[in-house]
Amino acid sequence: MADKISIFWHRRDLRLQDNVGLQKALESGYPVLPVFIFDRHILDPLPKDDARVNFIHEELQKIRKQLQEQNQTSIAVYYGYPQEIFKQLLTDNDVEAIYTNEDYEPYATQRDEEIKELASSFSADFKAYKDQVIFHPTEVQKQSGGYYLVFTPYMKQWKKMFKGHDLQVSNSEDLLDNLYKNKKLPNVELNEMGFESSSIKVPDHNLTDKLINNYDDTRDVPAMEGTSRLSPHLRFGTIGYRQVIKTALEAKDDTFLNELIWREFYKSIMYHYPETPEKSFKSEYDDIEWRNDEDEFERWKKGNTGYPIVDAGMRQLNNTGWMHNRLRMITGSFLCKHLLIDWRWGERYFAEKLLDFELSSNVGGWQWVAGSGVDAAPYFRVFNPWTQTERFDKEKQFIKYWVPEVDTNEYPKPMVDHKMARERCLSTYKAAVKK
């Protein structure tokens, strides 16, 4: 058998720079074989033109090209089931350890436990490192013990702990000469996995000093380019998280930093309550008698509700794979409270469409608008789409872009009266939560 090697398993970290797990592998003293697995457990249910699969594939090809040109090596890209692929890798190679970065979602933690057991059966270690967060979901705790279920005290404790934290940007990119030398490692094309090119592309992020300094003023206005478009890049790890935090700390206020802390807060909730994708955090909300009208759900999905701000948001999502955060709240509230359609239906639709889909944030956001989650809006808070339009798109600049037929005879009448829907929502929710 050939000399002993280490394996680095890329997942949510499609980059060579500022990559903690990769750095640890490169410091192991053994040549490092980088691998990525297109996991069929994740890919099989996806639409065949899924833009996220396209994006991952493109980023991997960039990494392959960089490694081939600069380091006379490559990255091994596989398609299949991680258990089977690692069994073959461990059989074919003398592996010292599998290195990777931690992932905290329910499927990922179970998968990693299985790979750890498999590695152990081959006398190899499995080593996972903190990379996509500053604090592991178990680190930010109350002084009295236990975990935070409300954002503001979590955020204050996060910042308190961060003051004594050494924010080291990893130097993984400087150690790439320690990679296993082989320019002809396996690769997979989109069509070999049954996928095809998508017309939707992930936009570049816009993390500038100007943007984060004006973030508090611009982030709620959908017609402005007031957000960073950073979320897909954080989701897939094409940018190092510590570098993003360093940039956020240079802003004139904490608005942008707080959004990043929200992301860690929701990861912590998902880690401790892995049942929340299917069950309401506040269990009484599972007693709500949802109407779940499929025709109304289709109108909501297509952006054909007769409420322009709702329709503009849904059309933006369908056409670009992204939706402004303010509109995620408006469209989500409309589905749950105006139409009384189960938040899980909306969560699954967003999961299919969003380029930045992250289970913890998506579930957290949907349970927030439904009123059923941690630190959620109270059930009697029902977003008024007309008021929201007046506040955030008064000139209808955003609406007219996505709903050009607004204010014409071609645009449908509102599918439900706001006042009636609000009263129906309150009585339905009250009947469930007051049982």
N, C-alpha and C positions, 0 to 999 in steps of 0.2 A: 504494500500500500504506500501511496505517496506520503510526503511529509505532512505533519499535523497542521491544520488550518483553523482559523476562526471564521464564523459566518456572521455577517451583519444583515439583519432582516429589516429592510425598509418597509414602512407601512404608511403612517401619517406624516412622513418626514421626507418629502421628495426633494432633497437638497443635499449637498456635500458640505456646505459651510454651517457653522454653529449647530452641529448635530451631536448631542451629548453621547448617545449610544454608539454612534459611529466612532467618535473619538476614543471611547473606552475600548472598543474592539481594536482600533488601530494601535493602541498602546499595549495590547495583550502580549506582544512578542511573537505572534504567529501571523503569517500572511492572511489577509482578510478577504473572503469571498462575499461581495455584496449581492443580495438577492431581493427580488420583489415577486410577490405571488398575486396574480389576479385571482382572487378567491371566488370560486364558483358558488359558495354559500351566499355571498353578497351579490354577485353578478347575475346569477340565473333569473331572478325575478325582474330585472331591470329592462326597460324598453331598449330596443336594439340600436337606437340612435342616441343613447344617453350621453349627454355632453360631458358629464363628469368622467366617464370611462375614456372618452376622447382626450380630455385634459390630462388625466393620469398617464395615458399612453404617450402623449406628446412630451410631457415632462421627463419620462423615463428615457425617451430617445435623445433628449438633450443631455441627460446625464451620461448615457452610453457614449455619445459623441465626444463629450468633454474628456471622459476617462480614456477613450481610445487615442485621442490626439495628444493629451498632456501626460498621461501616466501609463500608456501602453497596456491598458487593461480595459475592463468593461463591467457591466452589471448583468447578472443572470436573471432573466425575466421568464416567469412560468405562468401557466394557466391551469388551474385545477383546484384540488383540495389541499390545504396546508399540511394536514396530517400525512397524506400520501407522499407529497413532494419532499417533506423533511425526512420521512422514513428512507426515501431513496438517497437523499443527500448524505444522510448519516451512514447509510450502508456503503456508499461509494467513496466516502472520504473519512480520514481520521480527524474528527472534529473535536477541538478542545472545548469550544463553547459556542452557543448561539447568543449573539448580542442583539438587543433591540431596544426601542423606546416604549415606555408604558402606554397602554391604552386602557381607558376606564369604563368603556361601555359594556353592557352585559354580555353580548356575544364575544367581544374581544377578550374579556377576562376569562371566560370559559375556554375559549380557543387556546389562549396562552398557557393555561393550566395543563391542557392536554399535550401541547408541544413540550412543555417542561418535563412532563412524565416520560414522553417519548425520548427526549434527549438523555434523561437519566438512565433509561434502559440501554443506551449506547455509551454510558459513562461520560457523557458530555454535560456541561453546565448550561443553564438557561439564565441569562442575565439581562434584566430590564431596567431602564433608567428613566428618570423624570426629565421630560424634554418639552412637552406641549403645555405645561403649566409652571407657575412659580412654586406653588404649594400642592402637594399631593392631597387628594380629597380627605385624608385622615389628619392632615396637619393643622388646619385652621379649626380650633376648638374653643368652646366657651371655657372660661376659667373654672367654672363649676363642673366641667365635664360635659360631654355630648356635643352635638354639631348644630350649627346655626340653620334655622329654617326661615329666617328673615334676612333680606339682603343687607340692609344698612348696618346692623351690628357685625355681620360677616365682613363687610367691606372695611369697617373701622379696624377690626382685628387683623385683617389681611395687611392693611397699611402699617399697623403697629409692628407686626412681625417682619414686614418687609424692610423696616428701618435698620434692622440688624442683619439684613441678608446681603450676602456677597453676590452681586449680579455678574457672574462670569460668562462672557460670550465664549463658547467652545472654539478651539482652534483646529477642529477636525480637518479642515481643508488643507492645513499645512502638513498633514501626515499621510497624504494619499499615496505616497511612494510605498507605503506598507501594505497596499492592496495586493491580492493574489494576481499574478501577472498572466493574463489570458485575454486577448482581444476578441476571441470568438466564442464567448459564452452565449448560452441560448437566449433567444429573443422570441417574442410573440407579436404577430400583426393583429390588427383589429378584426379583420375578416376571419382569421383563424379561431377567434372566440365567438363568432357569430354577430359581431357588432359592425356598425357602419359609421361613416363620418356624420357629425351633427352640424347643423347650420348655426347652432348656438355656441358661442365661444366664451371662455372665461376672460373677462377684461383684466388688464394689468391693474395692480393696486396703485393708489394715489396717496401714499403716506408722506405728505409734505408738511413742513413747519406751518405754512399758511393754513392748510386744512385743519390741523389739530388745534391751532390757536383760535380758529373761528368756529370750531366744531359745535360749541354750545349754541351759537347763533344760527347755524345753517343745517344742522342734522335733522330737523323736523320738517324741512321744506322740500317736498319731493321734486319740485321743478328745478331745484338747484343741484349742482354737483357738490353736495356738501358732506358726502360720506366717503370713506376711504376705499371702498370695494375690496377691503382687506380680507373679508371673512372666508372666501374660498381658499385663499392662500394660507390662512391659518389652519383651515380644515385639512388641507392636504400637505401642509408643512413645506410649501415652496419658499417660505420666508422663516427665519429663525425667530422664535417667540421672544427670546431675551432681547434681541435687537429692537423688536417692536415696543417692548416695555421701556427700553432706554429712550426711544424716541418719544413715547407718551410722557415720560417724566420731564421732558424738556418743554412741555406745553405750558401755557400761562395759567391753566387751571386743570382740575382733575377729571373733567367731563369724559375725555377720551379714555383715560386710564380706568375710570369706573366701568366703562363698557367692557373692557377686557376682564375686569374683576367679575362682572356679571357672568361672563363665560365660564370662569372657574367655579363660581357659585353653583351654576347649573350642573357642572360636571360632578361637584361634590354631592348634590342632591341625587343625581342618577346613580352614583356609586353606592350610596347608602340606601337608596330606595329603587332597586332595579326593576321593580314591578310597575313603576309609574308610566311606562309607555302604554300599558293596557288598563291600569286602574287609576282612578282619581286619587290624588294624595289625600284629599278630604273625602273619606269613603262615602259620606252621605250624598255626595254629588253623583255617585253611580246609581242613585235612585231616581234621578231626573227622568221624566217621561219624554224623551226626545221624540219629535215628530218624524225626523229622518225621511223626509219626502225626497225621493230620488230625482224627480224632475226638477225640483227647486235646487237640489245639489248640483245638477248639470248646469243650470243657469248661472249659479254662483261660480262654478269652475270656468265657464266660458266668458265671464265678465259681461253678463246680460241681465243684470238684476233691476235696472232702472234707477239705480243709485250711482251717479257718475264716479264718485271717488272710489267706491268699491270696485266698479267695473274697470277703472283705470289701473288699479292695483293688480287685479287678476290678469288683465291683458299684459301688463308689464312682466308679470311672472311667466306667463305662457310663452311670451315671445323672446325673453332674455334669460330666463332661469334665475332671475333676481327680483326681489321686491324690497322697496324702501321700508325701513323698520316701522315708521309711523303707519304705513299702509298695512303692514302685517297685523298690527293691532286692530285697525279699522275693519279689514276684511275678515279677520278671525272672529271679532266680536259680532259682526253681522251674521256670520254663519251660525254661531252658537246661540245668540240671543234674539236676533230678528227672525231667523228661520227655525230655531230650536233643532238644529242638526248637531249630532254628537261631535264633540271636539276631535275625537279620534279619527273621524272621516277627514276632517280638514288637515290634521297632522299627517296622515298618510299621503294626502294629495301634495302637500308641501314637500314631504320627503321624496316624492317622485320627481318633483320639478326643480327644487332649489339647488343651485350650484354649490351653495355653502351649507347644504344640509348636514346638520350635526345633531344626532339624536337627543342629546341632553338639552341643548338650547331650543330645539324645535318643540320637544315635549314640554319643557319649562314654559315657553312662550304661549303655547296653546292652552295649557292648564291655567296660565295666568289670565288669559282673556275669558276663559270659561268660568273662572272664579274658583276652580277646584284645586289649584296647586298651592305650593308654599308661597307665602308673601303675595298672594294673588289679589287682583282687584275684587272688591266685594261684589256679590252676585247682583246687587241692585244697581251697580254702575253699568249702564248700557250706553256705549258710544252712539252719539247722534251723528249720522253721516253728514247731515246738512251743516251742523255746527262745526264738525271737523273740516269740512270744505271751506267754510268761512275763515277758519283759523289758519289753515295750512296751504290752501290753494285758492285764495279768494278770487284771483283773476282767471281761474280755471286754466292756467297755462299747462299744468301737467295733465289735467283731464282732457283738454282739447287735443293734446298730442296723441293720447291713447284711445280716446273716444271721440273721433272727429265728427260723428253724427249727433253729438249731444246738442240739445236745444233745437233739433229738427224733428219732423214727423217720423223719421226713421227710428228714432231712439224710443225704446219701450217705456211705458209708464212704470213707476215703482211697483215691484212685484208684491210688496206688502206695505201697509201703512205704518209709519214709524210709531205713532202713538199707540195704535192697537198692538203692534208687535212688542213694544216695551211692556205694556200691561200684561200681555199673555206670558211673556218671559218671566216677569216678576211673580205672577201667581204660580207658574209651573215650578220655578226654582224654590219658591217658598214652601210649596207642598212637599218637596223632596227634603230640604235641609231642616225643616221644622218637625220632621217625623219623630 
